[in-house]
Amino acid sequence: MEVANQECMDSEDFTLGKTVICRETQIKTLLALFGQRCHMTPGSIFVYGHTGTGKSLVIQSMMRHYKLPHIFINCVECSSLRFLVEEILNNLPLQDVSNSEVDADADDMNPDNENFVRCEDLTDFVRTLKSLVSDNELGKETLYIVLDKAERLRSTNPVLLPALLRLQELSGLNICTILISEIVWEKFRTGTGFCEPYCLNFPDYTRNELMEIMVLDCPATCEPELYSLYVNMVLSVFHMVCRDLRELRHIARLNFDYFIDPVKTEECAPSNTRKLWKNVEPHLKKALKSVYLREVSSRQWELMQQAELADGDASQAVVALPRAHVELPFYSKFLLIAAYLASYNPLKCDRRFFAKYSGKKSRRMAKLLKKNERASNHLLGPKTFPIDRMMAIFYSIIDGKVVPSAHIYVQISSLVSLHLLSQVGGDDKISAPKYKCLVTLDFIRNIARTVQFDIMRYLYDFL
């Protein structure tokens, strides 16, 4: 019987691999860990990878495809231990374990309803969970508790995460806890008592994989070969600065009309790639300045593009970008300027720009040195930099003596919360924080103008 079930699983695996493409290795690994329905699985599995790598999609697709009894919870919605454990207990698929689409009734999920299960602590949670699962047919199969955005659990009760990892051991039930996170497992360790889960990495999609997935968004009115050409153009511009699949699909969807417009109006043939590229190139470069920011809605972006085609200055009247009018404190402006210089200037130039008696080179010598370089730093996008480098530039460009204090470092956190800076590392206590500047050249020039700082003199690309 088990051999027949395994053959069925293999055929279904082939079907799922066609539905969720470019993740066949991860699907096969998870299937090997899950085994048969009645088999004991690993007590905990940790799935991690960058945003937009298909972690939640693969897990949810597998649960629905194989009709596995599971609970899927987003930890963003559960701010405390009590909310989380009550969400688990009240979403147990107790009625029909063979149907993974069963949802709890709205009345049963109401805390005022008499059927609502309440829980105060972890001891009560384990006892109640064991009672509910043992008295039901659910106890014959593996129950999967999937916790998305698991990094939020680090800021809750310190005993919650170790208890969830040992839930199979504490309850004596066939339960598998699956944690989905965007950070590595090493950043979850805060003390002793942790049960090491099986870690499964979802790597970033390669360029070919991104193209294979994005081609699936081809409109019905467009030929697949032509849309594949368009996707290749989009990736040629954005792949170096953006690997997020959702962001790339959003950009491709916004700018497709400008690519296909010459074909619709019969200005050029679909095979005239040079004409199609010239038509869509300015729009892609403009979108490159606001990757990840989403300053305006898709509808406002279309209005801006249409207005710019009609009048070069009309786009300013259609919508005003909110970040163009941000009022910042005095030191925050210089911190942002220092971050921009650290993002777009090579490290080797810091001494020449900011150190005294550095023996500055002439403009002619600088141009000769740049002649053999591959591309402009502004075309390659912002680079990450350590906080020590940003602070060294900050103390060099600001007038007067500024004493390092907590007030300065709090303003860095404020710039991150405003999405003017992005922290890309340094969450743990060992490595130093690293940042990336997200603002455009026009924005930083406006900021520098308010503090009477000529930023163009300190940018390597404009020497």
N, C-alpha and C positions, 0 to 999 in steps of 0.2 A: 504493500500500500504506500509505503514511504517512497519507494522507487517511482511509482506512478506520479505521486505528488511532486517529486523533484523534477521529473520530465515536464510536468505542467508549468512549474516555476521557471524552468529554462526557456520555454516558449514564450511565457509572459515577459521574462526579462528581455528577450529580443524585441517584443512589442514596445515595452517601456523605453528601451534604448532608442527607438525611432521617434518617440514622442519627446523625450528630454535628451536632446542631442549634445554631444561634446562632453558628456559626463558618464560615459559607459564604465570607466574604471572605478569611479566612486560608487556607482550603483552596484556593481558586482561585489565590491568590498563590503558594502552594507548588507547585501543579500547573504554573503558568507557569514557575517556576524549574526544576522537574524536567525538563520537556519529554518527549521520547520516551525509551525505555529505552536506546537506543544513543547518544543525544546527550550531549555534554559539558555537565555542570551546573556551577553556581558551586562553587568549591573549598570554601567554608565558608558556613554559614548560622547566624545567631545568633537563636534564638527566646527571647523574654523576656516576663515578665509576673508578676503576683502569684500567690501560691499559690491553687490551685483555679480557674484560668482556662482549663483544658482544653488546655494545651500538650502534655503527654505523651500525652493521649488522642488528640488530632488526629494527631500524628506516628505513633503506633503503629497507629491505625486506617487511615491512608493506606498504611503499609507492608504491612499484612495485606490490605487491600482490593485493592490493585494487584499484590500478590505481588512486591514489590520486594526484591531481595537486600539485606539490611541486618544490622547488628549493633547491639543495644540494650544499653547498659551504664549502670548507675547508679554514678556516681563515688564515692558514699559507700562502696561495697564495695571500691574500689581505692584503697588508702592511699598507694601509691608508684608511681613510673614503671614499674617492672618488673611489678608486678601488673596495671597497666592495659594495657600493650602485649602481655603474654602472654594477657590475657583477650581482646583483639581477635584475635590470631593463632589462638587455639584455638577461636574461635567463628565463623570465616569460613564462610559457607554454600557450601561447595565441592561438596557432593554433588549438590544439585538446586537450581539457581538459580531455577527457576520456582515453587518452593514456599517461601514465607517462613516456614512453620511448622516448618522443619527445625531441630531442636535438636541440639547436640553430644551424643554418647554419654557417659554418666557415666564410663565407663572411660577414654575419651580425655581427659577433663578432669582426670583424676587426675595430679598432678605426678609420681608414681612410675611412670606408664605410659610405655612407650618411644615412643608416638606423640605424647606431649605436647611441644609446641613451646616451647622455652625462649628467652629473649631477655634480654640484659643491658643494652643501651643503645639509643639512638634510631637510630644508624647500622645496627646489626644488625637493628632492627625494620623499617626501610625496605627493606633488602635482602631480608629474609625475606618481607615482605609482597609485594614485587614478584615474587619467585620463585613464591610460592603462587598469586597471582592470575593471572599471565601463563601459567602452565602449565595453567590450568583454563578452562572455558567462562565463568567468572565475569567474565573480562576483557572480554567483549563488551558488558556492561551496566554501568550505574552502580552502584557499591557505596556504600551509605549507612552511615556510622558515626555512630550517634546516642549522644550522651553526655548523660545526664540529671544534674541537680544539678551543672552544670558549674562553679559557683562554687567547688567544692572543689578544682579544678585550680589555683587561685591560690596555694594553700599547698604545692604539690608542687614538683618540679624547675622552675626558672624557664625552661628551654628547652623544656619539654614542650608548653605551650600554643601558642607560635609554630610549633612543628613540626607540630602537629595542624592548625593553620589553613593551613599550606602543604603539607599531605600530598599533594595532587594535583600540585603543582609538583615536590616532591622525588622522588616515585615515578614520575611520568610516566603514572599510571594515571587512569582515570575514577572518581575517588573524591570523594565529597561528605561533609564533616564537619559534622554538625548539633549545635550546642551548645544545650542547654535550661537556662535559668537563671531565677532569681527576681529578679536584680539587673540593672541596666542595663549596657551594654557599656563605658561610660566607666570603670567600676570595675575592669575587667579590665586596663586599660593600665598596665603597670609599667615599660616601657622601650621601646627601639626594636626594630625587626625584626618588628613585628606586621603580619600581612596582614589588612586590614579585611574582615570578613565582611559579608554582606547581613543587615541587622537587621530582624526581623519582630516587631512588638509584638502581644501578646494582651491587650487591655484588659480591665478588670473587666466582668463581666456587669452590664447595666442591670437595674433592678427588673423590667421586663417580661420580660426574658430569663431572669432567675432564676425567675420565676413559671412561665414556659413549660417550663423544665427540671424544676422540682420537681413540677409536676403529673403528670409521667410516673411518679412513685413512687406513684401512686394505688393503694391496695389493691383487689383484685378484689371485695371485699364492699362497697365504697363507690362512690357515684355520682361521676363526674368533676366535676360542677358543685359538689357539696358539698365535695369535696377541694380544688377551686380556691378556694372560699371560705375554707377553713382555711389554705391557703398564703398567701392575701392577709392574713389575721390575723397569721400568723407574721412575714411581711415588714414589716407595719406596726409591729411591736415591735422587730425586730432589724436592719432594713436600715440604720439610721443608725449602728450600732456594729459591724456585721459584714457583710462582702461575700464571705466565704469560702463557696463553694457546698457544700463537704463539711460544714462546720460547721452551715450552715443546714439541710441535709438530715438531719443527725444530730439536731438539735433538733426538727425537725418529726416525725421518726419517734418520738422519745421521748414527745412530748406529744399525739400523735394520739388515743390511747385516752381521754384526759380530754375531748377535744373531742367525740368521737363517742358517749361514754357516755350522755348524755341522749337521743340518738336511738335507741340500742339498747334502753334501758329505757322508751322511749315517753313520757318526761317532757315532751318538746317535739317539735314538727315540724321537719324539716330547714330549713324556711323561716324559723324563728324565730331569726334571727341574733343578736338581743340576748341571748337566753337562752344560746345556744352560746358567745358571747363572754364572758359573766359566768362561765361554768363553767371556761373554759380560761385566762382572764386571769391569775389568781394563779399558775398553774403556769408560764406564760411569763415573768412578771416574776421569778419565783425563778430560772428558768434564765438570765435576763439577767445575773445576778450572777456567773455562772461561765462566760461565753462564752470559748472558746479554752483554758480551764484543764483540763477533764476531770479534776476532782479525784477522782471516783469512777467506777466502771463503770456501764454502762447498767442492769444488774440492781440495783446498790446504789441508783441514783437512783430506780428504781421502788419499791424498798422504803421509801425515805425519804418519797416522796410518799404511799404508802399508809398509812404510819404516821402521817403528819401529818394525814391525813383522819380517822383514828381518834382520835388524841390530839395536840394541838398541840405537846406537848413530847416526844413519843415518838420523833421523828426523831433526836433527839440520842443516843438509846440504840441506834439501829439501826446507825449508822456514824459514826465520828468523822473529820471531814475532816483529812487530814494537815497542811494548811497552817495549821490552827487551833492547832497545837502546835509551830510552828517556834520554835526558840530562836535569837535573833539577838544579835550583839554590841551594845554600848551605842550606838556611833556609827551602826551599821546601822539601828537603830530610828529614830533621828532622821532619817537619810537617807530612809527609807521614808515617814516622816511628811511630810517636806518634798516628796517626790515626789507624795504624795497631794494635798497642798494646791496644788501647781502644776498638777495634772491637773484639779482640780475647782473652783478659784477663778479668776475672770477676772483677766487681767493687770493691769487697772486698779486692782484692790483690794490689790495687794501693798504699795503704799506706806502705805495706811491701816492694814493689819494689822501690818506688820513694821518700819516706819520710825518713828523717834522724832519727836515734835512734828509729826505729820502732820495734826493737826486732825481728830480722829475725829468722825464724824457720829453723831447720836443714832439709837436704834433706830427711832423713828418716821420719821425722814428716810430711813433705809435701806429701810424697808418701802415708802415712797412711790416710791423709785427702782426697786425691784424689781417694782412693780405692773404696769408696762408691758412687762416682759420676757416673752418667748414661753414659756419652759419652764424648769424647774429644771435646773441643770447635772448633777445626778446622774441625771436621766432621760435626758439626751442622751449619757451615757457619758463616759469619761475622754478628755481632750484631750492632744495631744502638747505637750511643753515642752522648751526647750533646757537643757543641763546647767548653764549659767551661772545660770539662774533658780533651779534646784533648789538649787545650792550657796549662792546668796544667801539663800534662805529657811532653809537648814540653819544657816548661821552666825548668823542672827537668832534662831532659836528655841532653840538649845542654850545651856546655862548654861556660863559660863566661856569662856575664849579657846582656840580650837582652831586650831593651825597647819596650813595646807594641806600635805598630804604625800601620797606615793604610797599610804600605808596607807589613807587615806580613799577614794581612787579605786578601789583594789582591792576595797573593800567594795561599791562600786556594781556592779562586774562580778559579784560574788557574788550580789547581789540579782537580777541579770538571769538568772544560771544557775539560780536557785531559782524562776524564773518569777513573781517578785513585781513585777519591772519588765520592760518590753519595749523594746528599742532599735529604733527605727523609722527611723533615719537616721544619717548621720555616719560611714559606713564609710570614706569617702575621707579624704584629708588636708586638704581645703579646708573643707568644711562642718563645723560643730560638731555633736557628737552630740545626738540628740533621743531622748526616752524617753516612755513612757506607763506609768502606774501600773495594775496589774492586780488589786489587792486590793479587797475589799469594805469598806463602811463599818463593819460589825461587826468585821471583822478589824483594821482600823487603830485602832478605838477600844480594842480589847484591847491592842494594842501600845502605844498612847499611855498607857494606864492603868498599864503596868509602869514607865514612866519619869516618872510624875506630871505628864503634860502634858495639859491640857484642850483637845483638838483641836476640840471643837464651837464654841469661842469664835472660832476662826479659819476656819471654813467659811462661805462667803458664803451658801449656801442655808439656813443655820440661824440667820441673824441675827434 
